[in-house]
Amino acid sequence: MIRVVISGGGTGGHIYPGIAIARALLQLRSDVRILFIGGKGQRESVIVPESGFDFVPIFVAGFPRSLSLMRWSKALLKVSMGFVKSLIVLREFKPHVVIGTGGYVCGPVLLGAVVLHIPIVIQEQNAMPGITSRILGRWADVVHVPFQAAAGFFPYKRARITGNPIRPEIASAHDSRGKLGLKTDRLTISFLGGSQGAKSINSAVLEALKLLTKFAPSLQIIHQTGELDFPTVREAYDKLPFLAIVQPYFYTIEDVYAATDLVVCRAGGMTLAEITARGLPAVLIPYPYAAGDHQTFNARVLEENGGAVMIRNDQLTGGRLAEVIISLIEDRKKLSDMAMRSGSSGKPDAAREIAESVISLAQALEKLEQRVLQAFGKSLSKGY
């Protein structure tokens, strides 16, 4: 039996890759035992158990950006408690491999694995790796990254460009226009501001659509607004001539992707993994406050590959967004070429590839364990 610990959390972009890897592990070997370790009271403490996996909570905290002694003291206390709890759990569970998928929650867990000499695998989602990955990556046996740009941050030959692990239904979903009540002969543009929505995107979209009304007979819209802006945006669509589906959040995002011809969205690592797996051309608007501005680095990679156009958040206006959209819908060859280039960047089998790497590493330790037990058994039988 192979035992694997997975840690990562704080946001869905760190949680869902771990779940995708866990499912891929179980598809490859049914006897894999998986334990998630995550933040107490964080999103993963709900999402992971709901996904059917065992979960152990630990105290975690990100380090404050201010020089407040009180805040630093509280953060250090929580991190220390999380580290001690991680050591206890790792000693009891005895994993063959510990996987970190990012976020400060996996810091104490990966550090505990280093102290206990347990092999580490890191899965980094962004072109600009997070600080936890960069620090602990020097001790990792393998680091899986989405782009070549990220590989240089880690020890030579340990970084593997495998892409980000996504749910298989993202890539395999069939055209869902009929299912969603959309027309099959219209170009579909999806505006996705993330699970919390994005006010700047919502505002720019509503202004842009006023400039796109002449295209209304041939266009249809899917718009994810977030909870806060939903009433205002929904009301605005009542005054626009577009066939549109407007929701605060889409729980079956695979259906949205499967109906989309052009997506306008942020540039998180997992979002890009999903849209490139579908081969969707994109207008990317990086979130300006992402740690290390990593979304801009992500967007630049896809833009340079020809699969996207990037608009910086501080340059986002309804007029600029409309200009980009019009240039694409009036040049279907360019849109088609972007789709092809987006698809060439996609790695829909990333979860399986990472799982195979983890199992290969774990099997080597599993065999060593068996040899030690056999040698110990022979010693006992000889009376030593």
Secondary structure, 3 states (H helix, E strand, C coil): CCEEEEECCCCHHHHHHHHHHHHHHHHHCCCCEEEEEEECCCCHHHHHHHCCCEEEEECCCCCCCCCCHHHHHHHHHHHHHHHHHHHHHHHHHCCCEEEECCCCCHHHHHHHHHHCCCCEEEECCCCCCCHHHHHHHHHCCEEEECCHHHHCCCCCCCEEECCCCCCHHHHHCCCCHHHHCCCCCCEEEEEECCCCCCHHHHHHHHHHHHCCHHHHHHEEEEEECCCCCHHHHHHHHCCCCCEEEEECCCCCHHHHHHCCCEEEECCCHHHHHHHHHHCCCEEECCCCCCHHHHHHHHHHHHHHCCCEEECCHHHCCHHHHHHHHHHHHCCHHHHHHHHHHHHHHCCCCHHHHHHHHHHHHHHHHHHHHHHHHHHHHHHHHCCC
